[in-house]
Amino acid sequence: LVSLNVSFMLVFGTLYPAYYSYKAVKTKNVKEYVRWMMYWIVFALYTVVETITDLTVAWFPLYYEMKIAFVIWLLSPYTRGASLIYRKCLHPLLSSREREIDEYIVQAKERSYETMVTFGKQGLSIAATAAVSAAVKASTAELHQSTPSLLLSEDEYTNYWDMWLSHLAI
């Protein structure tokens, strides 16, 4: 039943509307374009809610059948479910919170850039540490082969490594 639900959602919840969105854009039919834009906005919210409910109430009898019925209701030109939800719920909600949402998005972009820079620096540091560690181990192995008395113990190696890293200020 789950695979049937997934197949249905893929075909009728995504591919069918995608094709008709393409047709609306191609023919420049504004009425159809607006209809499908409202559908996609509602479907995006539905996808978020579905992700949560799939984890919490999927055990409920007829849960998957209700999801299929809901998507049919959203898509139907007779019920215009997506348009109804958009006009009565989402549009007023988004309009009243638009400034807050925009500010949050700007902040999230800034934080994501800062986070990527931080992760990039950490990644480079880890790569450099790994490369130096490999080089030190290789040279230690060479020393061991040529003069066994110069081989460092594990504690001496750790102390040497810590001292070396502190000089690099990594």
N, C-alpha and C positions, 0 to 999 in steps of 0.2 A: 504494500500500500504506500509506503514511503517513497519508493522509486517511481511509482505511478504519479504521486503528488509532485515530485521533483520534475519529472518529464512534463507534466501538465504546466507547471509554473514556468518552466523554461520556454515551452512553445507558446502558450497563451498569455503568460504574464510578461514575457520579455520579447520573444521573436516577433510575434504578431504585432504588438504595439510598435516595435522598432521599425518594421516594414511600413506600417501606416504613417509613422513619423517621417520616414524617408519620403513617402509619397506626398505628404503635406508640404514638406520643404521643397521638393522637386516642382510641384505644381504651384507653389507660392499661394496656397489656399490658407489665408490667415485664420479663418474659423477653425479649420482642421488642425492647423499648427497650434493654436491656443488650446484646443481640446487635448491634444497629445502632450503638450507641455504640462498641463494640469495633471494628466494621468501620471507622467513621470515623477512629478513632485510628490504626489500621493503614494505612488509605488515605492519611492525611496523611503518614505516614512514607514510604509507597510513592511518593507524589508528589514528595517531596524527593529520594529516591534516583533516581527516574525522570528528574528534571531533570538530574542529574549524569550518569547513564548514557546519556541521549540524546545528550549532548555527547561522550562518550568511547567508547562501544561500540556505537553504532547501526549501525555497519558490519558487526557480527557476523551471520553467517547465521542466519536465523530469529529474530532479535532481537524484531521486532514480534509475531511469532506467540507467542513465549514470554511477552511482556507480556500479550497477550490471554488466554492460558492461565492465567497467574498471577491475573488479576482474576477469571476464572471460578472458579478454585480458592478465592479469597478469599470469593466470594459464595455458593458452593454450600452448601445446607443439608446435603448429604451429607458433604462434606469438612470443613466449618466451619473453613476455612483462616484467616479473620480471627480467630476465637476462639482457635485454636491458637497463632498468632503472638502474639496479645495475652497469653494466659495463660502461655505458656512463655518469652517473650522480653521483651516490652514492659512488662508489669506488674512483673516483678521488677526490671528496669532502672530504670523510673520510680520505683518505691517506694524503691530504694536511693539514688537521686539527687534525690529530691523536694525536700529542703531546699535543696540547691545550685541547683536549677532555679528555685525560688521566689525565692531571693536574687538570682539573675541577672536575673530578670524585674523585680524591684523596682528594681535598679540601672539596668537598661535604660530603665525608665519615667522614672526621675529624670534620666538622661543625655539622653533624648529631649526632655524638657521644657526642660532647659538648652540643648540644641542648637536647639530651636525658638525660644527667646527670643533666642539669639545670632543665628540667621538672620533673625529678625524685625527686630532692631536693625540688622543689616547691610543688609537690604532697605530699611528706612526711610532709612538713611544714603545708600544708592545712589540712591533716589528723590529725596531732598533734593538730593543733588549734581547729579543730572540736571536737576532743576527750576531750581536756581540757575545751572547752566551754560547752560541754554537762555535764562534771563532775561539773563545777562551777554552772551551772544552777540547776543541781540535788541537790548539797549541799545547794544552795540558797533556793531551794524549801523546803528542810528539815529544814533549819533555820526558814523559814517563818512559817512552821507548828509548830515548837517547841517554837519559840520566834518571834512573828510578828514584834516587834520593830527593829529587826536586819536586816530586808529585805532591800536591797539596791535599791535606785531609779535607773532609766535607766541611768541617767548621772553618778551617782556614780559607777554603774556597768561598764560603758564604761571606766571611768577614771581608775578604779581598773584593768580592763582587759588590757588597754594600758600600765599601769605601770608594770604589770606582764609580758607582752610580751617583754617590753624593757629590763627587767632583763634577760630574756632568750635569747635575741639577735636574734630573729627570723626575 
